[in-house]
């Protein structure tokens, strides 16, 4: 059961955690955290665009 759960929800949970980190880093930090937030928020966007044109 655990293997099936991770196969189905692993990537969406990873993208949600990455998006949450990016939003919090961009809102609460300055300097390096702004760049890390920008980078973290661009990963899901890149994956959506890549899968759209696939």
Secondary structure, 3 states (H helix, E strand, C coil): CHHHHHHHHHHHHHHHHHHHHHHHHHHHCCCHHHHHHHHHHHHHHHHHHHHHCC
